Every structure is written in structure tokens, then in C-alpha cells.
């Protein structure tokens, strides 16, 4: 074979071998084609509905899984915006009168002092007819009060209670009980001094001090006043009148305050009331116990006193009868 032919064949074989090697390299470097129609267009993205609370998130379009699942939270939609409830419009109130600012309650108005009661220390209820006024002084303790209120309530009898300011301040619940039971409360000074030994300014302090203490406890003592120990004169009567008070004494003192150590007993108390019985009689009794023997003779005698007065044809009234009501 001529030398020229041999060279041509060798060049052809070398070219073929190079092409084969190139084909192998390309086959290794290029990825295999994906399945599907050769000319399929890319699918449009589709919005997926939100997953229900607590369910895993759906795969992303194209089949790729999410990089990390959303964590559950305490919100209603597990991380999504909570659903707002429908708005309800409240009814519009009708316009009314403007509210007045809070004002402290007005103090009770005092009962005016009748001019006919000035200048005297009354010992009976004038023109009252066949009625008796049971009155009870309180300046010491309240030992007999429960018995007194019980006896009055059981028989439907009203009473008038002359209280010192100190007693009212120390026994506010007792004052409230007396008033709640419908009885009359009156002024018996602040500290129970002898008024004839006081100056005019001191009299004002005693009367007004008791008045304020009794008002603070829930009752109004105006306009009835009783002098401690019954000690009075024209000057002191005029002084309490100037403060709007009528001075009220008594027709009969039961002397129950003396106690058994002072020679008094329940029968003595009842007998003294009976002996002084008259239209408009004012009976003086006491709430507290005797300081020496601890007896409460007025409280103990009260049921019998009421029964005997009733049997004699008399009724009962408070000292409001002095004021025309």
C-alpha cells in the first residue's frame, strides 16, 4: 500500500477516536432531559387556601418542601391574623338632664323652739290630757338599756332619752338602736356638769358639743334639753333657750338611780310613779346601773310601771307633745 494511503487512513482513525472521546465527555457533563412533553410551558402559580389550625403546611408549588414549619401560637389562627367579630353598635341613650355633682347630705333641720316654752324648766306637758311621758337619762353606762328597749317594744310604748355627748360618743350603736326603735332623743349636756357654775361660753360648749356628738351617732336631740342634776336658774335657762333648746325637768323622780344600797327597790320605783300620776306627768328614770351595787332598778321596774299606768287609764307620749306633735 502506498505510503500516502497509509497516512490518510491513520488520520481518519485518529479523528474518529477524538470524536468518540468528545462524545463520552459531553455525555458525562450534560444532565439527562426531564420527562414530560418536550414543549410543555411552565404551569402558572396557583394560590392555595390556608391550612386549618394545627395542620402541617402544604408543600410549596413545584413540589419543594418548606425550609421550616411554622410554630403553633396562642392566637386563634396559629400565627395568622385573628378573625374580627362583627361590630355591634350599642343603642344611643336618650339625652337626660345633666347629673348634679355629688353633694354632702344636708344636715337635718332643727325643730324650732316654740316661744311659749322659753323662760321655764317644764315639769309637766301642758294640756296633754291623760298621757305620761317616760324619760330616761344616760350619762354613765348602758347597763339597763336592753331591758328598757325590750319592755317598751313589748308594750308599744314610746320613750324620750336624754343623752350626754360622752355617752353618745361611747355608745353610737345604742343611740342608733334608740332612734331605730322610734324613740325621741334629747340633749343632756356633753359631760354632765352643774350648769349654774358655768360661764356662758362653757354652756355653749356643753350644749353644742353634745348636739354634735348625738348627731354624729345618728340622732337629732333638738330642741329638748335637760339640766344635769336639775340645777338651773334664770340665766342658764335663758342661755339654753338662746341655743334653740327648751328646758325640760320632770314631775317625779323614781329614785331608781339610788339602787338597793340607797334603800330603793323595784316596788319603790313603781309606787313613786303611781303617786305622781297626773295628765302630762313626766317621769325621770335612768339607763345606767348604780355604781355601788350594780342594780338597774328603773329597767327592772319598767314593765310593772307601764302596766300600772295603763290600768289607771293613761296612755304614753314622747316629749314631742311639748312641740305640738
ABEGO torsion letter per residue (X at the ends): XBAAAAAAAAAAAAAAAAAAAAAAAAAAABBBBBBEBAABBBBBBBBBBBBBBGBBBBBBBGGBBBABBBBBBABAAGGBBBBBBBBBBBBBBBBBBBBBBBBBBBBBBBBBBBAAABGBBBABBBGAEBBBBBBBBBABBAAAAAAAAAAAAAAGBBBBBBBBAAAAAABAAAAAAAAAAGBBBBBAEAAGBBAAABBAAAAAAAAAAAAAAAAAAGBBAOABBBBBGGBBBAAAAAAAAAAGBBBBBBABBAGAAAEAAAGBBAAAAAAAAAAABBBGBBBBBBABBBAAAGBBAAAAAAAAAAAAAAAAGBBBBBAAAAAGX
